[in-house]
């Protein structure tokens, strides 16, 4: 493997996996971000919370969904998104 083929850490220090937005019913506090692998949590006026950020692979995505299930939080949607700041 040449040096140009070597994966590099992104400038922002975050993993380059696919980005997802997982929307749930209810308002999760920011303290849950660490438990959800550092995903950004944003609460909407409609009483939902969006967890957004990079997910390394499908196994990691399923792990996040299992954590939400274990909390008893109703899942509303899972969407693959563009990387970058939350909308």
FIKOLZA-1660 file (N, C-alpha, C; in steps of 0.1 Angstrom, whole numbers, plus 5000, padded with zeros to 4 digits):
% residues 87
   i   px   py   pz ch aa at
   1 5008 4988 5000  A  X  N
   1 5000 5000 5000  A  X CA
   1 5009 5012 5000  A  X  C
   2 5007 5021 4991  A  X  N
   2 5015 5034 4990  A  X CA
   2 5009 5044 5000  A  X  C
   3 5017 5054 5003  A  X  N
   3 5013 5064 5013  A  X CA
   3 5000 5071 5008  A  X  C
   4 4998 5072 4995  A  X  N
   4 4986 5078 4991  A  X CA
   4 4974 5070 4993  A  X  C
   5 4976 5056 4995  A  X  N
   5 4965 5047 4998  A  X CA
   5 4961 5046 5012  A  X  C
   6 4970 5052 5021  A  X  N
   6 4968 5050 5035  A  X CA
   6 4957 5059 5040  A  X  C
   7 4947 5054 5047  A  X  N
   7 4936 5062 5052  A  X CA
   7 4942 5072 5062  A  X  C
   8 4936 5085 5061  A  X  N
   8 4941 5095 5070  A  X CA
   8 4929 5100 5079  A  X  C
   9 4933 5104 5091  A  X  N
   9 4924 5110 5100  A  X CA
   9 4918 5123 5094  A  X  C
  10 4905 5125 5094  A  X  N
  10 4900 5137 5089  A  X CA
  10 4904 5149 5098  A  X  C
  11 4904 5161 5092  A  X  N
  11 4909 5173 5098  A  X CA
  11 4901 5176 5111  A  X  C
  12 4888 5172 5112  A  X  N
  12 4880 5175 5124  A  X CA
  12 4882 5164 5134  A  X  C
  13 4890 5154 5132  A  X  N
  13 4892 5143 5142  A  X CA
  13 4881 5133 5142  A  X  C
  14 4870 5134 5134  A  X  N
  14 4859 5125 5134  A  X CA
  14 4861 5114 5124  A  X  C
  15 4855 5103 5126  A  X  N
  15 4856 5091 5117  A  X CA
  15 4850 5095 5104  A  X  C
  16 4854 5089 5093  A  X  N
  16 4849 5092 5080  A  X CA
  16 4838 5082 5075  A  X  C
  17 4832 5075 5085  A  X  N
  17 4821 5066 5081  A  X CA
  17 4809 5073 5075  A  X  C
  18 4799 5066 5072  A  X  N
  18 4787 5072 5067  A  X CA
  18 4781 5080 5078  A  X  C
  19 4775 5091 5074  A  X  N
  19 4768 5099 5084  A  X CA
  19 4753 5096 5084  A  X  C
  20 4748 5096 5096  A  X  N
  20 4734 5092 5098  A  X CA
  20 4727 5102 5107  A  X  C
  21 4714 5104 5105  A  X  N
  21 4705 5111 5114  A  X CA
  21 4695 5101 5119  A  X  C
  22 4695 5099 5132  A  X  N
  22 4685 5090 5138  A  X CA
  22 4676 5099 5147  A  X  C
  23 4663 5099 5143  A  X  N
  23 4653 5107 5150  A  X CA
  23 4645 5099 5159  A  X  C
  24 4643 5103 5171  A  X  N
  24 4635 5096 5181  A  X CA
  24 4625 5105 5188  A  X  C
  25 4615 5099 5193  A  X  N
  25 4604 5106 5201  A  X CA
  25 4610 5109 5214  A  X  C
  26 4608 5121 5219  A  X  N
  26 4613 5124 5233  A  X CA
  26 4625 5133 5232  A  X  C
  27 4629 5139 5243  A  X  N
  27 4640 5148 5244  A  X CA
  27 4651 5142 5252  A  X  C
  28 4662 5139 5245  A  X  N
  28 4674 5133 5252  A  X CA
  28 4683 5145 5256  A  X  C
  29 4688 5145 5268  A  X  N
  29 4698 5155 5272  A  X CA
  29 4711 5153 5266  A  X  C
  30 4720 5163 5265  A  X  N
  30 4733 5162 5259  A  X CA
  30 4742 5152 5266  A  X  C
  31 4739 5149 5279  A  X  N
  31 4747 5139 5286  A  X CA
  31 4747 5126 5279  A  X  C
  32 4737 5123 5271  A  X  N
  32 4736 5110 5264  A  X CA
  32 4746 5109 5252  A  X  C
  33 4751 5120 5248  A  X  N
  33 4760 5120 5236  A  X CA
  33 4772 5110 5237  A  X  C
  34 4778 5109 5249  A  X  N
  34 4789 5100 5251  A  X CA
  34 4785 5086 5249  A  X  C
  35 4773 5083 5255  A  X  N
  35 4768 5069 5254  A  X CA
  35 4764 5065 5239  A  X  C
  36 4761 5075 5231  A  X  N
  36 4758 5073 5217  A  X CA
  36 4770 5076 5209  A  X  C
  37 4782 5072 5213  A  X  N
  37 4794 5073 5206  A  X CA
  37 4797 5087 5201  A  X  C
  38 4794 5097 5209  A  X  N
  38 4797 5111 5205  A  X CA
  38 4788 5117 5195  A  X  C
  39 4777 5111 5191  A  X  N
  39 4769 5117 5181  A  X CA
  39 4763 5131 5186  A  X  C
  40 4761 5140 5177  A  X  N
  40 4755 5153 5181  A  X CA
  40 4740 5151 5184  A  X  C
  41 4735 5156 5195  A  X  N
  41 4721 5155 5198  A  X CA
  41 4715 5169 5197  A  X  C
  42 4704 5170 5189  A  X  N
  42 4697 5182 5188  A  X CA
  42 4682 5180 5190  A  X  C
  43 4676 5188 5199  A  X  N
  43 4662 5187 5202  A  X CA
  43 4654 5197 5194  A  X  C
  44 4642 5192 5189  A  X  N
  44 4633 5200 5181  A  X CA
  44 4621 5204 5189  A  X  C
  45 4615 5215 5185  A  X  N
  45 4603 5220 5192  A  X CA
  45 4591 5210 5192  A  X  C
  46 4591 5200 5183  A  X  N
  46 4580 5190 5183  A  X CA
  46 4582 5179 5193  A  X  C
  47 4592 5180 5201  A  X  N
  47 4594 5170 5212  A  X CA
  47 4603 5158 5207  A  X  C
  48 4610 5159 5196  A  X  N
  48 4618 5149 5191  A  X CA
  48 4633 5152 5193  A  X  C
  49 4642 5142 5192  A  X  N
  49 4656 5144 5193  A  X CA
  49 4662 5138 5181  A  X  C
  50 4672 5145 5175  A  X  N
  50 4680 5139 5164  A  X CA
  50 4694 5136 5169  A  X  C
  51 4699 5124 5166  A  X  N
  51 4712 5121 5169  A  X CA
  51 4719 5121 5155  A  X  C
  52 4730 5128 5153  A  X  N
  52 4736 5129 5140  A  X CA
  52 4751 5129 5141  A  X  C
  53 4757 5121 5132  A  X  N
  53 4771 5120 5131  A  X CA
  53 4776 5108 5123  A  X  C
  54 4789 5106 5123  A  X  N
  54 4795 5095 5115  A  X CA
  54 4793 5081 5123  A  X  C
  55 4790 5071 5115  A  X  N
  55 4788 5058 5120  A  X CA
  55 4797 5049 5112  A  X  C
  56 4807 5042 5118  A  X  N
  56 4817 5035 5111  A  X CA
  56 4812 5024 5102  A  X  C
  57 4802 5017 5106  A  X  N
  57 4797 5006 5098  A  X CA
  57 4783 5001 5102  A  X  C
  58 4778 4991 5096  A  X  N
  58 4764 4987 5099  A  X CA
  58 4764 4981 5113  A  X  C
  59 4774 4974 5117  A  X  N
  59 4774 4969 5131  A  X CA
  59 4773 4980 5141  A  X  C
  60 4780 4991 5139  A  X  N
  60 4779 5002 5148  A  X CA
  60 4766 5009 5148  A  X  C
  61 4760 5009 5136  A  X  N
  61 4746 5015 5135  A  X CA
  61 4736 5006 5143  A  X  C
  62 4737 4993 5141  A  X  N
  62 4728 4984 5148  A  X CA
  62 4730 4985 5163  A  X  C
  63 4743 4987 5168  A  X  N
  63 4746 4989 5182  A  X CA
  63 4739 5002 5187  A  X  C
  64 4739 5013 5180  A  X  N
  64 4732 5025 5184  A  X CA
  64 4717 5022 5185  A  X  C
  65 4712 5015 5175  A  X  N
  65 4697 5013 5175  A  X CA
  65 4694 5004 5187  A  X  C
  66 4702 4994 5191  A  X  N
  66 4700 4986 5202  A  X CA
  66 4700 4994 5215  A  X  C
  67 4709 5004 5216  A  X  N
  67 4709 5013 5228  A  X CA
  67 4696 5020 5229  A  X  C
  68 4691 5025 5218  A  X  N
  68 4678 5033 5218  A  X CA
  68 4667 5023 5222  A  X  C
  69 4667 5011 5217  A  X  N
  69 4657 5001 5221  A  X CA
  69 4658 4999 5236  A  X  C
  70 4670 4997 5241  A  X  N
  70 4671 4994 5255  A  X CA
  70 4666 5005 5264  A  X  C
  71 4667 5018 5259  A  X  N
  71 4662 5029 5267  A  X CA
  71 4647 5030 5266  A  X  C
  72 4641 5023 5256  A  X  N
  72 4627 5024 5254  A  X CA
  72 4622 5036 5247  A  X  C
  73 4632 5042 5239  A  X  N
  73 4629 5054 5232  A  X CA
  73 4623 5051 5218  A  X  C
  74 4611 5056 5215  A  X  N
  74 4605 5053 5202  A  X CA
  74 4613 5058 5190  A  X  C
  75 4617 5050 5181  A  X  N
  75 4624 5053 5169  A  X CA
  75 4615 5059 5158  A  X  C
  76 4618 5070 5153  A  X  N
  76 4610 5076 5143  A  X CA
  76 4616 5075 5129  A  X  C
  77 4629 5076 5127  A  X  N
  77 4635 5075 5114  A  X CA
  77 4650 5073 5115  A  X  C
  78 4656 5067 5105  A  X  N
  78 4670 5065 5104  A  X CA
  78 4673 5069 5089  A  X  C
  79 4682 5080 5088  A  X  N
  79 4685 5085 5074  A  X CA
  79 4699 5087 5073  A  X  C
  80 4705 5082 5062  A  X  N
  80 4719 5084 5058  A  X CA
  80 4719 5099 5053  A  X  C
  81 4729 5107 5058  A  X  N
  81 4730 5121 5054  A  X CA
  81 4743 5124 5049  A  X  C
  82 4745 5137 5044  A  X  N
  82 4758 5142 5041  A  X CA
  82 4765 5145 5054  A  X  C
  83 4778 5145 5053  A  X  N
  83 4786 5148 5065  A  X CA
  83 4786 5163 5067  A  X  C
  84 4790 5167 5079  A  X  N
  84 4790 5181 5082  A  X CA
  84 4781 5185 5093  A  X  C
  85 4780 5198 5096  A  X  N
  85 4772 5203 5107  A  X CA
  85 4758 5200 5105  A  X  C
  86 4751 5198 5117  A  X  N
  86 4737 5194 5117  A  X CA
  86 4728 5205 5111  A  X  C
  87 4717 5201 5106  A  X  N
  87 4708 5211 5100  A  X CA
  87 4697 5214 5109  A  X  C
% end
